[in-house]
Each structure stands twice: as C-alpha cells, then as structure tokens.
Amino acid sequence: MSNDQKTWVTVLIFSLFAWTMSNLDQSLFGYAIAGIIAEYQVSLEVVGLILTAGFVAAAFMVILAGLAADAWGRRWTLAGLLALSAFFVGLHGFVTDLTQLTILRALAFGVAAGLAPITAAYVAESAPARHRGMLMGVLQCGYPLGWFIAAMLAAPLLESSGWRSIFLIGFAVVPIAFLIAWRLPESQRFEEVAAIRGSTKGIDFGLLRELFSGRYRRRSIGSIVLFFAFGCAYAGTAFFFPTYFITVRGYTQAEAAQLVGLSNGIAIFGYLAAAWVGEYRMARRDTFALWTVLGAVALVALMWIPQARWQDLALYGLTGAFFYGSNAVVGALLTDLYPTRMRTTAYAACGSAPLTVGFALFPALVPLAVGSMGWQWSFSLMIAPLLLVAAVAALTLPRIISGRDVDEA
C-alpha cells in the first residue's frame, strides 16, 4: 500500500470513528426522552424546547468550528471538539433539574455539530478523486452506526439502571478523541494552502462574505435552502421516533430503542447505495433528489401501513435507507462546490448551520402539531413536503460530474 493510500485509509477510518462516536453520544438523548418525561413530569413540548436550545447553540458554534478548521487545521480541531462534546454528554447523567439538562444539551450538541464540516472536508481532501463520493458516503454511515451502537448499549441500561446511566457512555469517548489526534495526519491540502498564505493566518471572517458574492452566491443560497428543509424534516422525526413507537405502537422503552437501532442498522445499506449511485451512476445532486423523494414515500407508508412489528421494522428501515440515507451523498455534493481554502467554512455556513436552524425549529413545532393532529398526520403533512423542497433545492445546484479533483470540481 502506497503512502497516499495509507493516508486516505487512515483519515477515513478515524473520521468515520469520530463521526460515529459523536452520533452515538448525541443519539442517547433520543433514547432518554421517555425517561426524562416520566421523571420530571413534563410534556413532550418541554423536551422539544430542550432539543431546540442545543440546535440554536449549534447553529452559531458550527460556523466558528468551520472557520477554526480553515485557519488552524483539521486534526486538533476535530479531536478537541469530539472530546469536549463527549464530556458534556457524560455530565447529562448527573443533572438534578431541567435547567442543567438544557445547558448541557446545548453545549454538547453545539460542540458536536462542528465535527460535520471537519470530517467531511478531511475525507474529501484525502480521498482519490474517482472514489471520493463513495468514501464520503461511507463516512456518513457514522450516523446510523452511532444510533445502532447506542441502541445496543442503551437498551439493557435503560432496562436495568434508567435513563441517566446511558449518558455515562460519553466519558469513554474523551480519551479516545486524543488517541485519534495522535494517529491522524493533518490534511495535506490544508497544509499546502497554509504554506502559501503563511503560518500567522488567523480566522478569516471575510470568507463568509465571499460565500454570498460572485460565483458562489447561487450555490450558497441553494445549499442553505436544501439543508434547512432537510434539517427541519430530519430533526422533526429522528429524535422523536423512539417516543412515537412507545406512544403510538405500544412498545416499551427498551423495545423501541432496539427497533430504532435495528432499523438504523438496515438503513446503512441505503447510505452505501446512495453513495455508490451518486459516485458511479448519477450526479450527486440528482441522487440526493431521488433518495429524498423515495424517503418521503417511505415515511408516509410507515405512518399508515404497519399492523405488525416486522412491518414497523421494514418500513422504518426503508425510511432510514432513503430519507436519512440521502446524507451519504449530500456531504460530497457540498464539498465539491467550494475550494480547500474555504471548504469547512462553506460547509459550516451553508450546510451545517441551516441544518441546525431546522433542527432548532422542528423539535419545538412537531410536539405542538402532534398535540393537535396526532403523530401520523403531523409527520405526513409537515415532514414529507419538506423532503420534496430539499429535492427541488438540490436540483438548482451545479450538476458536477463525479471523479474530478476536489479543487477542480
């Protein structure tokens, strides 16, 4: 294996691990919602506001993370954010009231959000051009892997020790984050850019202005609409599905955690399929549009068709494979739109930030809709149309042919 091959394999493995661990940590809150409601005797709307606080914090913090990674490098920025977010997750297990829980949730998710643009840029800059989209699709499997592993760990803990115990898993991630930094090489493309501009370069807020001027304006606006709509749909469902299966389908907390975890395991195949189609068969923007439309269909079917557990499992698996699986291609789509010198900033400002704004809105809005329309009508009328908006927004972006160098695309 050549040095270049060793480098991109190492970057992919450690980036995937970091993204999986981050999603594992953050998914624990979804599995804990039913227990939090029972202990504190609060409504789903209150829990939705706690989630919203985390997403509001993330919308600002992710941009700072992107600017920091473009200024000082990917390696230590990634490790520091992973360690800090995991530490805050672990502290969830010791809260004594909802105020503390809200603050820790905001800090944990706000910091963790910065890993999305950094891991995406890392893999994009190290991967062979011909297979970049496929490898970035593998990276995005960290989301369902995180939920799956968390479910397998959380289900027995919820059964035996209650919701607080599951958050202690976060502490195990902290030392691992520094092991990642020790073994992970810095992005060679970043080092080349840093050498040209000089070692004293600090955070450049002018990059934010550049995103909305000249050749980048249209793609930046299209990306923001895409990620905002998708973020609304994503956050309006993913964190609430364990509660949905408990309240509507009658599962226990452990059963709901297992079902969501297994379905996310099934969904990994959808992630890999989206990455493969987007790299070798269709343009990435077209693949994303197709996957989100199919995801909307699967979601509506999940709401109205199931009469048995295997149907819940199968249709939620399909929903994850297409709806959430579109994540496997959208990261490569966005990183292709901007050069190395501004890639993490652009991903943060035009992708992660609008995504988390959507995350901030819909955990608060969905419980209100559920209270008036019920779960099934709320998901059908609020979430499915947003996926169609995201599909249309994707089709406004440049149709870039896969396989080109990341700084030529």
Helices and strands as residue ranges (DSSP letters): H 3-40, H 44-72, H 75-91, G 92-94, H 98-112, H 115-126, G 129-131, H 132-140, H 142-161, H 163-167, H 169-183, H 188-197, H 206-211, G 214-216, H 217-235, H 241-247, H 253-280, H 284-304, H 309-322, G 324-326, H 327-335, G 340-342, H 343-347, I 348-352, H 353-373, H 375-378, I 379-383, H 384-395
